[in-house]
Amino acid sequence: MNPELKRGEFAPGCSTAPQESSSNEANGGPDFLPTISGWELLRALARAGFTPVQRAGGLVVLRRDERAVIVRLGRRLVDATELRAVLDLAGIAKREFLGLLFH
């Protein structure tokens, strides 16, 4: 351990030093997305203008204009990674989605 460094400081060039975070405005809002159920996702997408066009088992296909999204229903929760992928396919920004979710 370098005696010139105090606790919580990092050596210059150290890869574990905290990085500058990108602006929340630049990437569409907060850096987090909640873990939600498929039904909550379906409800928020319906508020955004998506309509269900097909249902097969635990899957629902929603469509708006030329965009199509598949949502899983059931007991399984939709985590942030899957939610981010659905929002990318739907063309909805995180901030807009959170507004639809908590409307």
C-alpha positions as semicolon CSV with decimal commas, in nm:
position;residue;x (nm);y (nm);z (nm)
1;M;0,000;0,000;0,000
2;N;0,129;0,343;-0,092
3;P;0,196;0,538;0,233
4;E;0,125;0,873;0,060
5;L;-0,236;0,776;-0,012
6;K;-0,503;0,809;0,251
7;R;-0,790;0,570;0,294
8;G;-1,045;0,607;0,012
9;E;-0,798;0,770;-0,231
10;F;-0,681;0,603;-0,549
11;A;-0,343;0,607;-0,715
12;P;-0,322;0,796;-1,046
13;G;-0,410;0,566;-1,335
14;C;-0,568;0,306;-1,108
15;S;-0,851;0,124;-1,283
16;T;-1,062;0,114;-0,967
17;A;-1,088;0,492;-0,940
18;P;-1,445;0,616;-0,972
19;Q;-1,534;0,717;-1,325
20;E;-1,724;1,027;-1,424
21;S;-2,083;0,920;-1,473
22;S;-2,256;1,021;-1,791
23;S;-2,528;1,282;-1,769
24;N;-2,872;1,148;-1,689
25;E;-3,018;1,380;-1,951
26;A;-2,792;1,236;-2,221
27;N;-2,898;0,874;-2,169
28;G;-3,270;0,923;-2,120
29;G;-3,314;0,962;-1,746
30;P;-3,225;0,771;-1,433
31;D;-2,963;0,499;-1,453
32;F;-3,190;0,244;-1,286
33;L;-3,494;0,055;-1,404
34;P;-3,724;-0,122;-1,160
35;T;-3,795;-0,493;-1,156
36;I;-4,162;-0,524;-1,250
37;S;-4,413;-0,791;-1,347
38;G;-4,508;-0,863;-1,706
39;W;-4,858;-0,731;-1,635
40;E;-4,718;-0,397;-1,518
41;L;-4,506;-0,377;-1,834
42;L;-4,810;-0,462;-2,046
43;R;-5,014;-0,188;-1,876
44;A;-4,741;0,075;-1,927
45;L;-4,697;-0,017;-2,294
46;A;-5,074;0,004;-2,344
47;R;-5,062;0,357;-2,201
48;A;-4,793;0,433;-2,461
49;G;-5,028;0,332;-2,742
50;F;-4,931;-0,033;-2,795
51;T;-5,218;-0,274;-2,855
52;P;-5,215;-0,651;-2,806
53;V;-5,242;-0,831;-3,139
54;Q;-5,168;-1,191;-3,040
55;R;-5,144;-1,404;-2,729
56;A;-4,990;-1,748;-2,711
57;G;-4,950;-1,911;-2,372
58;G;-4,763;-1,670;-2,148
59;L;-4,655;-1,436;-2,428
60;V;-4,835;-1,129;-2,561
61;V;-4,735;-0,951;-2,884
62;L;-4,802;-0,577;-2,879
63;R;-4,784;-0,349;-3,181
64;R;-4,774;0,026;-3,244
65;D;-4,711;0,156;-3,595
66;E;-4,423;-0,054;-3,728
67;R;-4,290;-0,156;-3,386
68;A;-4,367;-0,491;-3,224
69;V;-4,280;-0,602;-2,871
70;I;-4,321;-0,938;-2,698
71;V;-4,403;-0,936;-2,325
72;R;-4,388;-1,241;-2,097
73;L;-4,671;-1,277;-1,849
74;G;-4,688;-1,504;-1,549
75;R;-4,506;-1,532;-1,221
76;R;-4,164;-1,435;-1,355
77;L;-4,051;-1,074;-1,301
78;V;-3,900;-0,860;-1,577
79;D;-3,554;-0,749;-1,467
80;A;-3,374;-0,430;-1,572
81;T;-3,181;-0,596;-1,857
82;E;-3,489;-0,743;-2,021
83;L;-3,685;-0,422;-1,960
84;R;-3,412;-0,215;-2,127
85;A;-3,427;-0,444;-2,432
86;V;-3,806;-0,412;-2,454
87;L;-3,786;-0,033;-2,424
88;D;-3,525;-0,020;-2,701
89;L;-3,750;-0,226;-2,929
90;A;-4,050;-0,010;-2,837
91;G;-3,859;0,314;-2,893
92;I;-3,947;0,448;-2,547
93;A;-3,701;0,644;-2,331
94;K;-3,648;0,539;-1,969
95;R;-3,787;0,866;-1,834
96;E;-4,100;0,836;-2,050
97;F;-4,148;0,474;-1,942
98;L;-4,121;0,558;-1,573
99;G;-4,388;0,824;-1,626
100;L;-4,613;0,566;-1,792
101;L;-4,543;0,308;-1,524
102;F;-4,625;0,532;-1,229
103;H;-4,910;0,719;-1,401
